[in-house]
Amino acid sequence: MDTPNSAIDSRLLSPEVPHSPQYYFAIFQTTDTFVAKATSPSSPSSIATSSQIRALRKLGKGRDTPQSQRVSPKITKIVQLPECSILWSRVEAFLQEFGCFWPFLRSEKVRDRLSIAISSMTRGSESSQCVVTTANCKKIAILFNMLAYADLMDEVYTTTDFAPGSQSYCQGLSLMESFGMLHDNDLETMIYHTIAASFFLAAEKLHTALQSASQAFNIARCLELNNQKRWPENTEDEIACRQSLWWTLYFLDKRITQKIGISYSVRENECGVREYVEDGTEDGLHDHHEMLQSMINYSHLWSYIWDNFFSPRASVKQVDFDEVELTDTKIMLAYRRLPDSLLWDSQMALEHMKANDETQIRRRLLVFLVRIHKRNFT
C-alpha cells in the first residue's frame, strides 16, 4: 500500500508479519506519513495486495475468536514490567491525565483489577519479569497501553533509544497477537484499542490512531454499544461507564479524522446513546461530563463542517459565503455556551493557572485548542 495517506497500516493487522520487537519499534521511527514497506530485501516493494485485503476485511467485520483458533491456555508469555513503585506511579499518572478527559475508567476499579492481575502472575528468572497467561492477557495489555500513555506525558520514564511509550505499547501489542485476542469482540478489547487510539493521537501518529479507533468502533457496533436501548441491565455506574466509553470513541473518531483531513467514520445516525444534558445534579463526575459534552458538541459541529464544505458531495458545489459565515457563528455560539470552568482567555492565563488545579487547566486548554482548530477550517 504505497499511498502516504493510507488509513490502515497492514504491519499491525496482517497475520503474516513478523512479531519481533524490532519490527514493532520500526513503526515509531517514522513520521505520520505511513508507507508500508517490504519486510526484507527479497520481498516485493510493497505488502502483497492479498495481505492488505485480508487485513481490511478483518478490520471491517471483527470476529468472535473460535476456540480452535485460540492459543492453548497452557501457553504463557514473559513480559518486562517496571519496578513496583515506578509501575504504580505511572498508572497514577495515566489515571490523572487520561481520566480528566475521558471518564469511562473508574480509578478504584482499575487499581483493584490490575492489582489482582499482577499478583496472580508468577515471576520469571528476573524480578522484573512476569509470566502472562490467557486469563490475564487483556488486562496486562491494557496496562501496557496505560504505561505508554504515561510515558508520553512524562518523558522522565523514557529512554533516548526509543520513542516515548513505544516499548510499553509494543509489549502489549505482542501479547494481544500472541494470544490471538487482537480482534475479539468484547469490552476489554474495545478499551484496549480506545486507549491505543488516544495514545497515538497524543503522539501525532494519526493514521495508526485512526486504525485503533476503527477497530474499537467495529467492536462497539458488534456489541451494540452505540444503541443504549440494547444495553444489558446493569448498575448505574456500569451504564455511565458504557456511555462515557461510547462518547470518548465518538470524539476520537472526529478529532483524528479532522486532523488528518479525511471523512469521519462514526455517522450521526449511528449514535443512539444519551448525551450529558444538564439536569442540575452535582456528582463526582460533573466536571468530567461537562468536559466530555463540550467535546461532543464540537464533534457534532465538525460533522456539519465536513458534510457542508469538504465531503465529495460538497466539493462540487459553489462556495456559499453566507453558509461559511453561518458556520463560523455556530462555532462561536458553541464556545460562548461553554461553562465558565472550561473557558480560556489568553489575557487571563496567569489567573487561570493560579485559580485552577492542573487538571482543570488541561481541560480549558484542550477546549481552546479544539475551538481554534475548527475555526481554521472555516
Secondary structure, DSSP 4 states (H G I P E B T S, - for coil): ---TB-S--HHHH-TTS---HHHHHHHHTS-S-B----SSTTS-SS--HHHHHHHHHHHHH--PPPGGGSPPTT--EEEEPPPHHHHHHHHHHHHHHHHTT-TTS-HHHHHHHHHHHHHHSEE-SSTTEEEE-GGGHHHHHHHHHHHHHHHHH-GGG--SSS-TTHHHHHHHHHHHHHTT-TT--SHHHHHHHHHHHHHHHHTT-HHHHHHHHHHHHHHHHHTTTTBGGGSPP--HHHHHHHHHHHHHHHHHHHHHHHHHTS--SS-GGG-BS------S---TTHHHHHHHHHHHHHHHHHHHHIIIIISHHHHTSPP-HHHHHHHHHHHHHHHHTS-GGG---GGGHHHHHHHS-HHHHHHHHHHHHHHHHHHHH-
